[in-house]
Amino acid sequence: MWRLLQALLRKSTANIEWMLIAEISGSLAILPAMGIDLFTYDSDPLTRLLCALPAIPIVAGVLHLCLVAASITEKCRRVPSLVNALSFGPGTQRMQQHIVEYMVHSNAGFYVADVKLSA
């Protein structure tokens, strides 16, 4: 089951990592453009603010997307502790320890360009 989760995370990340990088880059490029718009127009402050307003949901959405991806990694990090706390009956402690070690060393999580996203 753990291998399936790990493979699913790796495959889904590989499929969307360039889209995610493009979204992050685009939202980072929006911020200076928004600042330039706010301070270079000669119109009244309300009009300048209204021109910059559409960029705020885009940047907030990309930030939320990154936080959700990082929360997936954090959830994967806590699973070995959960498995270690469970009791599978007498005589299974050694197998349980092997499973927990495998989970820890598999380093499952959400990766973008081979960099693990974490909070």
C-alpha positions in Angstrom: 0.0 0.0 0.0 2.8 2.4 0.9 4.6 1.7 -2.4 1.4 2.5 -4.2 1.0 5.8 -2.4 4.6 6.7 -3.1 4.3 5.8 -6.8 1.1 7.7 -7.1 2.7 10.8 -5.6 5.8 10.5 -7.8 3.8 10.0 -11.0 1.3 12.7 -10.3 4.1 15.1 -9.4 6.0 14.2 -12.6 2.9 15.0 -14.7 2.2 18.4 -13.2 5.6 19.7 -12.0 6.2 21.9 -15.0 2.7 23.4 -14.8 3.3 24.1 -11.1 6.7 25.7 -11.8 5.1 27.9 -14.5 2.3 28.9 -12.1 4.8 29.8 -9.4 7.0 31.7 -11.8 4.0 33.6 -13.2 2.7 34.6 -9.9 6.1 35.8 -8.8 6.3 37.8 -12.0 2.9 39.4 -11.3 4.0 40.9 -8.0 6.6 43.3 -9.4 4.3 44.2 -12.3 1.6 44.9 -9.7 4.0 47.1 -7.8 5.0 49.0 -10.9 1.3 49.5 -11.8 0.5 50.9 -8.3 3.3 53.4 -8.3 3.7 54.6 -12.0 0.1 55.5 -13.0 -0.8 59.1 -12.6 -4.4 58.4 -11.9 -6.1 58.5 -8.5 -5.1 55.8 -5.9 -8.5 54.0 -6.1 -8.1 53.4 -9.8 -4.5 52.2 -9.3 -5.7 49.8 -6.6 -8.5 48.5 -8.8 -6.1 47.8 -11.6 -3.9 45.7 -9.2 -6.8 43.9 -7.6 -7.2 41.0 -10.1 -3.6 39.8 -9.4 -4.3 39.2 -5.7 -6.5 36.1 -6.1 -4.0 34.6 -8.6 -1.1 35.0 -6.2 -3.2 33.7 -3.3 -4.3 30.7 -5.2 -0.8 29.7 -6.2 0.3 30.2 -2.5 -2.6 28.0 -1.4 -1.6 25.3 -4.0 1.9 25.2 -2.6 0.7 24.9 0.9 -1.6 22.1 0.1 1.2 20.2 -1.7 3.4 20.8 1.3 0.7 19.4 3.6 0.7 16.2 1.6 4.4 15.8 2.3 3.8 16.5 6.0 1.1 13.8 6.2 3.4 11.3 4.6 6.0 12.1 7.1 3.6 11.3 10.0 2.4 7.9 8.7 5.4 5.9 10.0 4.7 7.2 13.5 1.1 6.1 13.2 2.1 2.6 12.0 4.6 2.3 14.8 1.9 3.1 17.4 -0.4 0.4 16.1 -0.4 -3.1 17.6 -0.6 -6.0 15.1 -0.4 -8.8 17.7 2.3 -10.8 19.4 5.4 -11.7 17.3 4.9 -9.0 14.7 7.1 -6.3 16.2 10.1 -7.1 14.0 8.0 -7.0 10.8 6.4 -3.8 12.0 9.8 -2.3 12.6 10.9 -3.2 9.1 7.8 -1.6 7.6 8.3 1.6 9.6 12.0 1.7 8.5 11.0 1.2 4.9 8.4 4.0 5.2 10.9 6.4 6.7 13.7 5.6 4.2 11.3 5.8 1.2 11.0 9.5 1.7 7.6 9.8 0.2 6.1 13.2 -0.4 5.3 15.8 -3.0 8.3 16.6 -5.2 8.7 19.3 -7.8 11.8 19.1 -10.0 13.3 16.5 -7.5 12.8 19.0 -4.6 10.6 17.9 -1.8 7.9 20.4 -0.9 7.5 20.8 2.9 6.0 23.3 5.2 
